[in-house]
Amino acid sequence: MYKDKCGTEYHTVAQFGEIKVIRMNGNTSIKAPMETMTKNRVYATLDKQSNIKSVTFYDNYGERIKQIDVKGRPHNGMMPHTHLGYEHNEIGDRQLTDKEQKYVSVLLNKWERKRKHLNI
């Protein structure tokens, strides 16, 4: 199930309730975790410039069920957009719902305030 020992690929930079803001360790391309040990976790993955690149949601089995790409390459002209399923585009992609848009907006505002205190 896990290629590497759990927790060795990422480290937590901040946390807002259920949401952990994480950064990949090392100099590899930025990607969100496929699985987590915590049920119903939400990860916000940072890019190399410390901007939130994606927000990923996990089910009660710790498997990825949805990823909102905030930055990166548009899909079908959409940015941000939501990928559905375990694999990145397993069930397809779509525009953000109103609820997702509000969720992301609140998260981005919290992150901008927090990163000023962290000086990143």
Backbone as a ProteinNet text record, in pm:
[ID]
protein_1_A
[PRIMARY]
MYKDKCGTEYHTVAQFGEIKVIRMNGNTSIKAPMETMTKNRVYATLDKQSNIKSVTFYDNYGERIKQIDVKGRPHNGMMPHTHLGYEHNEIGDRQLTDKEQKYVSVLLNKWERKRKHLNI
[TERTIARY]
82.2	0	87.5	185.7	273	408.7	456	586.1	696.8	684	781.1	716.8	800.1	747.2	655	539.7	439.5	499	476.3	521.3	660.2	728.1	863.5	868.4	762.7	762.9	719.1	649.9	591.4	617.3	608.5	607.6	499.7	445.1	337.5	396.2	340.6	383.9	287.1	157.6	54	-68	-160	-285	-398	-510.9	-633.1	-744.6	-771.9	-874.1	-839.5	-929.1	-909.4	-807.2	-767.2	-680.4	-535.1	-449.1	-305.4	-243.8	-162.8	-86.9	47.3	79	198.4	289.1	416.8	517.1	591.4	622	699.8	843.5	903	1044.7	1124.7	1240.2	1326.6	1294.7	1354.5	1344.4	1267	1161.1	1082.6	965.8	897.9	781	672.5	593.6	493.1	370.9	333.4	211.5	149	18.3	-53.8	-45.7	-50.1	-49.2	-171.7	-153.3	-263.8	-344.8	-276.7	-341.1	-288.5	-363.1	-323.5	-365.8	-303.7	-339.8	-458.3	-496.1	-602.6	-731	-838.9	-969.3	-1015.3	-1077.1	-1140	-1045.8	-920	-818.3	-835.5	-790.8	-779.6	-636.8	-567.1	-432.9	-434.1	-366.9	-338.6	-189.5	-155.2	-16.7	43.7	161.3	229.8	319.9	332.6	430.4	564.2	662.7	796.3	801.9	701.4	695.3	607	568.2	484.5	342.4	294.3	154.2	79.5	-46.7	-125.5	-151.3	-104.5	-120.4	-249	-278.6	-397.3	-451.4	-579.3	-646.8	-705.8	-665.7	-702.9	-782.8	-891.3	-984.1	-974.6	-982.2	-968.7	-1091.7	-1123.4	-1241.7	-1207.8	-1304.5	-1282.7	-1191.2	-1143.3	-1041.4	-903.4	-896.3	-769.5	-728.4	-821.7	-790.2	-842.5	-767.8	-804.4	-936.8	-1027	-1155.7	-1177.8	-1104.1	-1124.4	-1003.5	-964.1	-855.5	-894.3	-880.5	-904.7	-768.7	-743.9	-621	-644.6	-568.2	-580.5	-485.1	-367.9	-266.4	-221.7	-162.4	-111.8	-174.8	-183.1	-232.7	-384.7	-451.5	-597.9	-640.8	-756.1	-817.1	-945.3	-958	-1075.7	-1103.3	-996.2	-1009.8	-1047	-1050.8	-1093.7	-973.9	-969.7	-871.4	-927.9	-948.4	-926.6	-1030.1	-1003.6	-1094.9	-1083.5	-1181.4	-1187	-1170.6	-1080	-1064.1	-1136.5	-1212.8	-1288.2	-1227.6	-1220.5	-1172.6	-1037	-994.6	-866.6	-751.2	-756.7	-657.5	-687.8	-590.2	-603.5	-727.1	-762.9	-878.5	-964.7	-972.4	-1039.3	-1186	-1258.3	-1401.4	-1425.9	-1323.2	-1336.2	-1301.6	-1315.7	-1291.9	-1409.9	-1419.9	-1531.6	-1494.9	-1579.6	-1563.1	-1594.2	-1543.9	-1572.8	-1719.6	-1777.6	-1911.7	-1901	-2013.3	-2012.4	-1952.6	-1986.2	-1934.2	-1782	-1731.9	-1587.2	-1516.9	-1576.4	-1516.4	-1503.3	-1605.9	-1601.4	-1495.8	-1491.1	-1394.5	-1251.7	-1223.6	-1090.1	-1058.8	-1154	-1133.2	-1098.8	-1173	-1146.1	-1007.3	-974.4	-844	-730.8	-742.5	-637.3	-617.5	-725.5	-714.1	-644	-680.3	-614.1	-465.5	-434.2	-294.8	-214.3	-267.8	-194.6	-164.5	-258.6	-233.7	-126.1	-135.2	-40.7	100.3	111.8	245.4	319.7	248.2	314.1	382.9	317	376.1	492.6	487.9	594.6	709.3	687.9	787.4	825.8	723.8	750.7	663.6
-118	0	125.6	135.1	251.7	214.1	293.3	268.3	302.5	415.3	459	453	454.7	460.1	581	560.6	667	790.3	904.9	1028.8	1073.2	998.1	1036.6	1124.2	1129.2	1207.1	1352	1381.3	1513.2	1556.5	1686.8	1736.7	1844.3	1856.5	1951.4	2089.3	2189.9	2328.3	2403.5	2370.6	2436.1	2345.8	2376.3	2301.3	2396.1	2380.5	2456.1	2354.8	2317.9	2217.4	2086.4	2040	1912.7	1921.2	2041.1	2061.1	2072.2	1987.2	1999.2	2057.9	2160.9	2219.2	2148	2082.8	1999	2041.4	2004	2027.9	1896.7	1870.1	1750.3	1769.8	1662.9	1663.2	1638.2	1696.1	1671.9	1762.3	1729.7	1812.7	1742.9	1673.9	1602.5	1688.6	1644.5	1719.1	1713.8	1819.6	1833.7	1749.6	1660.6	1581.9	1558.2	1540.9	1516.3	1368.1	1335.6	1194.8	1120.4	993.9	909.3	858.6	836.8	778.5	845.6	827.5	880	780.1	788.2	700.2	755.5	880.5	946.2	950.2	899.8	899.9	1042.4	1061.1	1188.3	1308.9	1286.8	1392.7	1484.5	1608.1	1702.6	1756.7	1747.7	1803.2	1916.9	2026	2133.4	2123.8	2092.4	2069.8	2198	2234.3	2355.7	2328.2	2430	2421.1	2474.8	2484.6	2526.9	2673.2	2752.5	2892.9	2913	2804.3	2804.7	2852	2837.9	2862.5	2730.2	2733.2	2610.1	2571.2	2451.9	2400.3	2320.3	2238.8	2154.1	2128.3	2093.9	2056.4	1918.5	1820.4	1681.9	1627.1	1556.7	1502.7	1350.4	1291.3	1146.7	1092.6	965.6	903.6	838.7	765.8	703.8	581.9	546.5	442.3	503.4	636.8	704.4	713.7	686.3	691.2	820	870.3	995.2	978.4	1075.6	1071.2	1192.8	1301.9	1423.8	1513.8	1580.1	1677.2	1803.1	1916.1	2045.6	2104.6	2122.8	2187.8	2338	2408.8	2553.4	2623.2	2565	2617.9	2504.4	2541.8	2441.2	2454.3	2342	2338.2	2329.9	2419.1	2410.6	2281.3	2229.6	2114.4	2162.8	2140.1	2185.7	2333.8	2412.5	2555.8	2595.5	2499.8	2528.5	2539.4	2645.3	2660.6	2759.3	2723.7	2590.2	2490.5	2362.8	2256.2	2141.3	2051.4	1938.1	1808.3	1721.9	1586.1	1491.9	1400.2	1305.6	1166.5	1096.7	959.5	945.3	820.5	787.4	829.2	786.9	831.1	976.3	1045.8	1190.7	1229.8	1156	1191.4	1067.8	981.2	851.9	865.4	956.4	972.7	1098.6	1178.3	1298.2	1423	1536.6	1664.6	1756.5	1860.6	1953.9	2085.4	2185.3	2311.9	2292.2	2381.5	2375.7	2407.7	2337.6	2373.3	2502.2	2564.2	2684.5	2654.3	2537.9	2497.7	2480	2415.1	2396.7	2530.7	2619.5	2751.2	2828.8	2824.1	2892.7	2828.6	2695.2	2620.9	2662.5	2664.1	2700	2845.8	2933.7	3075.8	3099.6	3036.8	3049.6	2993.8	2877.3	2815.9	2905.7	2958.5	3044.5	3169.3	3227	3343.8	3308.1	3193.7	3148.9	3126	3062.3	3032.8	3161.6	3259.6	3385	3454.5	3452.2	3511.1	3432.1	3299.7	3214.2	3224.8	3226.6	3227.2	3356.7	3466.1	3590.9	3573.3	3500.8	3475	3377.1	3288.4	3190.1	3244.4	3362.1	3423.3	3332.3	3272.7	3189.7	3233.8
0	0	0	88.7	93	36.6	-59	-119.3	-20.7	46.9	146.1	283.7	385.6	521.6	533.5	592.5	604.5	671.3	610.6	669.9	628.9	544.4	506.5	382.7	305	181.5	202.3	312.2	336.5	479.8	502.3	639.7	651.7	771.7	798.3	825.1	756.9	773.3	864.4	853.6	934.5	938.3	1028.7	1036.1	1073.3	1002.2	1029.2	1049.5	1174.4	1201.4	1133.3	1045.6	976	862.6	824.9	708.4	751.9	694.1	714.8	589.1	607	496.4	494.8	382.1	375.3	260.4	274.9	171.4	148	22	-9.8	35.8	87.1	121.2	-5.9	-15.3	-130.2	-247.6	-359.8	-479.4	-590	-557.5	-657.8	-703.5	-809.4	-855.4	-748.2	-740.2	-635.1	-669.3	-578.4	-595.7	-459.1	-459.5	-334.7	-298.9	-170.8	-130.4	-184.1	-220.1	-265.5	-146.7	-34	83.9	210.4	317.5	447.5	555.1	669.1	780.2	859.9	834.9	910.2	829.3	886.9	819.4	791.8	675	637.2	645.2	618.8	621.6	500.6	514.7	403.7	406.5	292.2	279.6	179.2	213.1	118.2	88.6	-35.3	-74.1	-130.3	-78.2	-122	-241.3	-328.2	-435.9	-384.4	-471.4	-429.2	-386.6	-425.4	-384.9	-261	-197	-76.1	-100.8	-224.4	-256.9	-251.9	-213.2	-214.4	-358.9	-394.1	-530	-543.4	-440.9	-447.1	-307.5	-303.1	-179.2	-205.2	-124.5	-149	-31.9	-64.3	34.8	35.1	154.7	172.7	243.8	215.6	275.5	409.5	464.8	595.8	589.1	469.1	453.7	431.4	427.4	405.7	260.2	168.1	25.6	-36.8	-133	-199.5	-273	-255.9	-325.4	-415.1	-388	-465.8	-447	-554.8	-546.5	-621.4	-554	-616.6	-652	-781	-825.5	-826.9	-744.8	-731.9	-828.8	-849.4	-940.6	-1031.7	-1142.6	-1234.8	-1371.8	-1440.5	-1577.7	-1579.8	-1654.5	-1666.5	-1736.4	-1700.9	-1767.4	-1831.8	-1960.3	-2035.4	-2010.9	-2000	-1978.6	-1837.5	-1745.3	-1607.4	-1513.3	-1435.6	-1329.3	-1229.2	-1105	-1049	-1100.8	-1072.5	-1112.7	-1012.8	-1017.5	-925.7	-1002.6	-955.4	-1008.1	-912.3	-965.4	-883.3	-893.3	-779.6	-776.6	-710.7	-696.9	-634.2	-724.4	-850.5	-947.7	-981.8	-1036.8	-1056.5	-1136.5	-1237.4	-1320	-1345.4	-1246.7	-1259.5	-1299.9	-1237.2	-1264.6	-1347.6	-1369.6	-1449.9	-1372	-1439.8	-1374.8	-1402.3	-1321.5	-1335.1	-1268.1	-1289.9	-1219.8	-1072.1	-989.8	-846.8	-822.1	-725.2	-680.1	-598.4	-569.3	-485.4	-348.6	-293.5	-162.1	-167.1	-272.8	-287.3	-305.6	-384.7	-408.5	-277.9	-194.3	-64.6	25.9	28	108.9	72.2	-58.1	-106.2	-73.9	-93.1	-65.5	81.3	171.2	315.1	347.3	291.6	315.8	265.9	145.3	90.5	176.1	225.9	314.3	445	504.1	627.3	602.2	488.7	457.4	438.9	369.8	348.1	480.5	573.6	706.4	781.5	776.8	849.1	791.2	658.8	598.7	628.5	653.1	692.8	827.5	919.4	1051.3	1042.5	943.2	924.8	839.7	779.3	689.8	573.9	511.1	392.6	276.6
[MASK]
++++++++++++++++++++++++++++++++++++++++++++++++++++++++++++++++++++++++++++++++++++++++++++++++++++++++++++++++++++++++

